[in-house]
Amino acid sequence: MRPQKPKSKEYVLRLYIAGTTSKSVRAVANIKEICESSLKNRYDLEVIDIYQQPVLIKGEQIIAAPTLVKKLPLPLRKFIGDMSDTERILVGLDLRPKDQDR
């Protein structure tokens, strides 16, 4: 019997949006695309509308929306905006080295 390969890291992400504004819609589409292309089957993405579920932002220190919070793997990280800067998101999620191709 062969030893099992270690499981890839599971990413737990929360995207806080403010209603269905164009920026919120773009942020959802952009982060889903990033997750599907770079974290296929290794992520749990929860989209939280702060207008519909305001209780869920307590303790999260959300100061703007859209905000993406990477809960796991640690360290916790936050990204603000429409998630269109794919390179910055990938570096922040530790999926790409900071100085690649520079």
MARVEXDREN-796555 format. One line per 10 residues: their letters; for each residue y, z negated, x of C-alpha. Coordinates in steps of 0.25 Angstrom, whole numbers. Layout:
A = Y Z X  ... $
This chain:
MRPQKPKSKE = 0 0 0  14 4 5  25 -5 5  36 -2 -5  49 4 0  61 -5 -2  68 -2 -15  81 5 -13  93 -4 -16  97 -5 -31 $
YVLRLYIAGT = 112 -4 -34  118 -11 -45  131 -5 -49  141 -9 -61  152 1 -64  163 -6 -72  171 5 -81  183 3 -90  179 11 -103  177 26 -103 $
TSKSVRAVAN = 189 30 -94  188 43 -86  187 34 -73  176 26 -79  168 38 -83  170 44 -69  165 31 -63  152 30 -71  149 45 -68  152 44 -53 $
IKEICESSLK = 144 31 -51  132 36 -59  132 49 -50  133 41 -37  122 31 -42  113 43 -46  115 51 -33  115 39 -23  107 28 -30  97 35 -39 $
NRYDLEVIDI = 88 24 -46  94 13 -37  106 9 -45  109 1 -58  123 5 -63  130 -2 -75  142 3 -81  151 -7 -87  163 -4 -96  172 -16 -94 $
YQQPVLIKGE = 179 -13 -107  165 -15 -115  159 -26 -106  171 -34 -100  162 -46 -98  154 -38 -87  166 -38 -78  168 -53 -77  165 -57 -63  165 -43 -57 $
QIIAAPTLVK = 179 -42 -53  181 -28 -59  196 -25 -57  195 -10 -61  186 0 -68  178 7 -64  172 -2 -54  158 0 -48  152 -13 -44  139 -12 -34 $
KLPLPLRKFI = 132 -25 -37  119 -22 -29  116 -20 -18  126 -30 -12  137 -30 -8  144 -29 -21  154 -18 -21  164 -12 -31  170 2 -33  182 5 -41 $
GDMSDTERIL = 186 18 -47  178 30 -53  167 30 -42  171 45 -38  172 41 -23  157 43 -21  157 41 -6  164 27 -8  154 23 -18  142 27 -10 $
VGLDLRPKDQ = 148 19 2  151 7 -6  137 7 -12  132 7 2  125 21 -1  133 28 10  138 23 24  153 21 25  156 31 36  146 42 32 $
DR = 152 56 36  165 51 40 $
